[in-house]
Amino acid sequence: MNGLIGLDWGTSGLRAYWLDEAGAIRETRARPWGIRHLPDGGFDTALTEIIAGWPRLPRLACGMVGSRQGWLEVPYMNLPADTTELGSAVRSLRAKDGSDVHIVPGLRNPQGPDVMRGEETQLLGALALRPALAADSTWLLPGTHSKWTRVRDGAVIDFCTVMTGELFALLRQHSMLCAGSGDATVDTDAFARGVIAARDSGNAGAFSRLFSARALMLDGALASDSVPEYLSGLLIGEELRSSLASNRFRHDAPIQLIGDAALCTRYRLAASHFDIDLAEPLADAAAYGLWQIASHIGLVSAGSSTASKETSSC
């Protein structure tokens, strides 16, 4: 049987894809086995269990599995980089089951400096799904560490990281700003209020408005359980405000989204207050990026085509 097992292996989770001979997703599995949360037996056990019952196929992984703390460190590639550059730097290891695991490198932007692992593969998959965007496009990948990226002629030419998600988690869990707030509640009004506060913060930026979350709550203008929503809006709004202020990435065409659907919906709502057009997000971009790289380096037949239909998941 021909096909590929693709592994999107991050810090907090592992997602495995079984792709058939045409590059279509046959099945998807997800487990909370990121490189910091491995089961007993480590990487080998995690791999064996997540692909149990699948056919023996070539295996290609991207993400933090190739970091210094991962299974095998694969050095970063400097920008600009496309499928050819990434494919040329793939490294391999022999797993305990006797088969190889091939690992995609990350990217380094000397301009920052800045780095990414996993997002580069998502971008390649997204370009395979939307080839018209390969000429010149801006991409936003929201997450713990959001990535703003510029693509030109099929290559990643620039990117920067914004630690929006991690900052929110720190404020939510460890800051006195959220003291007394209960379980997270959905409050779109509080979220929008935070976005607008960031938008209107001017040169001072949204960090100058962080303590307003506490003050509004003490004044009775913001419910304590809505403080996290307000802070989420403030931080996402600041990410958008600073991107506009820097003028580093294009905003005169729809910005493409890759990521979790719920989080992307939140970003699209925030963007509406800035008159920024964020496109509908793409799903499973990493799987199709892994297929592109696997085709390029000969792990799968180069004549196969990428399809986008997912048939099952668990």
C-alpha positions in Angstrom: 0.0 0.0 0.0 1.3 3.5 -0.9 0.8 6.6 1.2 2.2 8.5 4.1 1.9 8.8 7.9 2.3 12.5 8.7 3.0 13.6 12.3 2.4 17.2 13.5 4.3 16.9 16.8 4.3 20.0 19.0 5.0 21.0 22.5 1.7 20.0 24.0 0.1 17.7 21.5 0.6 15.1 18.7 -1.6 14.8 15.7 -1.1 11.9 13.3 -2.5 11.7 9.7 -2.8 8.6 7.5 -2.7 9.9 3.9 -3.5 7.6 1.0 -1.6 7.2 -2.3 -3.3 10.4 -3.6 -2.5 12.5 -0.6 -6.0 12.5 0.8 -6.5 12.1 4.6 -7.9 8.7 5.4 -7.8 9.1 9.2 -6.7 11.6 11.8 -5.8 10.9 15.4 -4.8 13.4 18.2 -3.3 12.7 21.5 -2.0 15.0 24.3 1.5 13.7 23.8 3.6 16.8 23.0 7.3 16.7 23.6 6.8 17.8 27.2 3.9 15.4 27.9 5.1 12.0 26.6 3.7 8.7 27.8 5.9 6.2 29.6 8.4 4.9 27.0 8.8 8.4 25.4 8.7 9.1 21.7 8.8 5.5 20.6 5.8 4.6 22.7 3.8 7.6 21.6 4.5 6.9 18.0 3.6 3.2 18.3 0.3 3.8 20.0 -0.9 6.7 17.9 -0.4 4.8 14.6 -1.6 1.4 15.9 -3.5 -0.5 13.3 -2.4 1.7 10.4 -0.4 0.2 7.5 3.4 0.4 7.5 4.1 3.5 5.5 6.9 6.2 5.3 6.7 8.6 8.2 7.4 12.3 8.1 7.1 14.6 11.1 7.2 18.4 11.7 7.1 20.6 14.7 8.9 20.7 18.0 9.8 17.0 17.6 12.8 18.4 15.7 13.8 20.9 18.3 16.7 20.7 20.8 14.3 19.2 23.3 12.7 16.9 20.7 13.4 13.4 19.4 16.2 14.5 17.0 17.4 18.1 16.7 17.1 19.3 13.1 18.8 22.7 12.5 16.8 25.7 11.4 17.0 26.8 7.7 17.5 30.5 7.1 15.0 32.5 5.0 13.9 32.6 2.3 12.8 28.9 2.2 10.5 26.8 0.1 9.7 23.1 -0.4 13.2 22.5 -2.0 15.1 24.1 0.9 13.1 22.3 3.6 13.3 19.0 1.8 17.1 19.3 1.5 17.5 19.6 5.3 15.2 16.7 6.4 16.9 14.4 8.8 16.0 10.9 9.9 16.3 8.5 12.9 15.6 4.8 13.3 12.7 4.1 15.7 12.6 1.0 17.9 10.1 -0.6 15.6 12.9 -0.7 12.9 11.4 2.0 10.6 12.7 5.5 10.0 11.1 8.7 11.1 12.0 11.6 8.9 11.8 15.1 10.5 11.4 18.5 8.8 13.6 21.4 9.8 12.2 24.7 11.2 12.9 28.1 9.8 15.0 30.9 11.2 14.5 34.6 10.3 17.9 36.4 10.7 16.1 39.7 10.7 14.6 39.1 14.1 16.2 36.8 15.0 13.1 34.6 15.1 12.3 30.9 14.6 9.4 28.6 13.8 8.8 24.9 13.8 5.7 23.3 12.3 4.2 26.5 10.9 6.5 26.3 7.8 4.9 22.9 7.0 1.4 24.3 7.5 2.2 27.1 5.1 3.4 24.7 2.4 0.2 22.7 2.8 -1.9 25.8 2.6 -0.2 27.0 -0.6 -0.8 23.5 -2.1 -4.5 24.0 -1.4 -4.6 27.6 -2.6 -1.8 27.9 -5.2 -3.0 31.3 -6.4 -1.7 32.7 -3.1 1.9 31.5 -3.7 2.8 34.7 -5.7 2.4 37.1 -2.8 0.3 36.7 0.4 0.3 37.4 4.1 -0.6 34.6 6.6 -1.6 34.7 10.2 -1.3 31.5 12.3 -2.8 32.3 15.8 -1.8 30.3 18.8 0.4 30.2 21.9 3.0 32.0 19.8 1.2 33.6 16.8 3.1 33.8 13.6 2.7 36.6 11.0 4.3 35.4 7.7 4.9 36.8 4.2 5.1 34.4 1.2 6.4 35.4 -2.2 6.9 33.1 -5.2 6.1 30.1 -3.1 8.8 30.8 -0.5 8.5 32.1 3.1 10.4 35.4 3.0 9.6 37.0 6.3 7.8 36.2 9.6 7.6 37.4 13.2 6.3 35.8 16.4 3.8 37.4 18.8 3.4 35.7 22.2 -0.3 36.5 22.5 -1.5 33.1 23.7 1.3 32.6 26.2 0.8 36.1 27.7 -2.9 35.5 28.0 -2.3 32.2 29.8 0.2 33.8 32.2 -2.3 36.6 33.0 -5.2 34.2 33.4 -3.4 31.9 35.7 -0.9 34.0 37.6 -1.9 37.6 37.5 -3.9 39.5 40.1 -5.9 40.9 37.2 -7.9 37.7 37.1 -8.1 37.2 40.9 -11.6 36.3 41.8 -12.7 35.4 38.3 -14.5 32.1 38.0 -14.5 29.6 35.2 -14.1 31.1 31.7 -17.3 32.4 30.2 -18.1 33.6 26.7 -18.7 37.3 26.8 -18.5 38.8 23.3 -19.2 42.3 24.6 -16.3 42.1 27.1 -14.0 40.7 24.4 -15.0 43.5 22.0 -14.4 46.1 24.7 -10.9 44.8 25.1 -10.2 44.9 21.4 -11.4 48.4 21.1 -9.3 49.5 24.1 -6.3 48.1 22.3 -7.2 49.7 19.0 -7.6 53.1 20.7 -4.5 52.9 22.8 -2.4 54.8 20.2 1.4 54.9 20.6 1.2 53.8 24.2 -0.1 50.4 23.2 -2.4 48.0 24.9 0.1 47.1 27.7 -0.7 50.6 29.1 -4.3 49.5 29.4 -3.8 46.1 31.1 -4.6 47.4 34.6 -7.9 48.8 33.3 -9.2 45.2 33.6 -8.8 45.5 37.4 -10.2 49.0 37.6 -13.2 48.2 35.5 -14.0 45.2 37.7 -13.6 47.3 40.9 -15.9 50.0 39.4 -18.6 47.4 38.7 -18.3 48.1 35.0 -17.0 44.6 34.2 -18.1 41.4 35.8 -15.2 39.5 37.4 -15.9 36.4 35.3 -15.7 38.5 32.2 -12.2 39.8 33.0 -10.5 37.0 31.0 -12.6 37.8 27.9 -11.6 41.5 28.2 -8.0 40.6 28.5 -8.2 38.2 25.5 -9.6 41.0 23.5 -7.0 43.4 24.7 -4.1 41.1 23.8 -5.5 40.0 20.4 -6.3 43.6 19.7 -2.8 44.7 20.5 -1.4 42.0 18.2 -3.5 43.5 15.3 -2.8 47.1 16.3 1.0 46.5 16.4 0.9 44.7 13.0 -0.8 47.7 11.4 1.5 50.1 13.1 4.7 48.3 12.0 3.5 48.1 8.3 5.7 45.0 8.0 3.0 42.8 6.4 0.4 43.6 3.7 -3.0 44.5 4.9 -4.4 45.6 1.5 -5.6 42.1 0.7 -7.3 39.4 2.8 -4.9 38.0 5.3 -5.0 34.2 5.2 -5.6 32.2 8.4 -4.4 28.8 9.5 -5.3 27.4 12.9 -7.9 26.2 15.4 -11.3 27.2 14.1 -12.5 28.6 17.4 -9.4 30.7 17.9 -9.5 31.9 14.3 -13.2 33.0 14.8 -12.0 35.1 17.7 -9.3 36.7 15.6 -11.8 37.4 12.8 -14.1 39.1 15.3 -11.3 41.3 16.6 -10.1 42.1 13.1 -13.6 43.5 12.2 -12.9 46.4 14.6 -9.7 47.2 12.7 -11.2 46.9 9.2 -8.8 44.0 8.6 -10.1 41.3 6.3 -9.2 37.8 7.6 -10.1 34.9 5.4 -11.8 31.7 6.5 -9.2 29.4 8.1 -7.7 26.3 6.5 -7.9 23.0 8.3 -5.3 20.2 8.3 -2.7 22.4 6.4 0.1 20.5 8.2 -1.0 17.2 6.6 -0.8 18.6 3.1 2.5 20.3 3.8 4.0 17.0 4.9 2.7 15.4 1.7 4.3 18.1 -0.4 7.7 17.6 1.3 7.4 13.8 1.2 6.7 14.0 -2.5 9.7 16.3 -3.1 12.2 14.0 -1.3 10.8 10.8 -2.8 9.1 9.3 0.3 5.9 9.1 -1.8 5.3 9.0 -5.5 5.9 12.5 -7.0 3.1 11.9 -9.4 0.5 11.8 -6.7 -1.8 14.7 -6.2 -3.0 16.4 -3.0 -6.6 16.0 -2.2 -8.5 17.7 0.6 -11.2 15.3 1.7 -11.0 14.0 5.2 -12.8 10.7 5.6 -12.6 10.0 9.3 -11.1 11.1 12.6 -10.9 10.0 16.2 
